[in-house]
Amino acid sequence: MMTIREMCDLFEVTPRTLRFYEQKELLFPAREGQKRLFSRRDRARLKLILRGKRFGFSLEEIRQLLDLYDMGDGQHTQIARTYEIAQQRLEDLVRQRDELNAAIDDLKEQLAWGERMLSQGQQRKAG
């Protein structure tokens, strides 16, 4: 069992983050008075939550995936559903990257145009 401070240090999150995930019923620490104690299962769940957030999964998607762990089919359903969501997320990220690359290229063109215009303006002043 780990305390909230130990969890925060290990996963580089704030106590508020852990309490939020507990409130959203993603983590289920044991209580000892006011003290929260996190099990190995909580640590595994937090690791998956943080990974899912990094990949852009919603908290609801993460909750659904975590809930599939207990289906009793050797995690087959959980892995299959995770794969589907991850595949869609990858497609979204690739599309966003392509859109961002196009915007970057457009901005570079505009900056090059701006440099030419400024240069021409300085040449006119000098001439």
Secondary structure as UniProt FT lines:
FT   STRAND          2..3
FT   HELIX           4..11
FT   HELIX           15..23
FT   TURN            24..25
FT   STRAND          30..32
FT   TURN            33..34
FT   STRAND          35..38
FT   HELIX           40..54
FT   TURN            55..56
FT   HELIX           59..67
FT   HELIX           68..71
FT   TURN            74..75
FT   HELIX           76..126
//
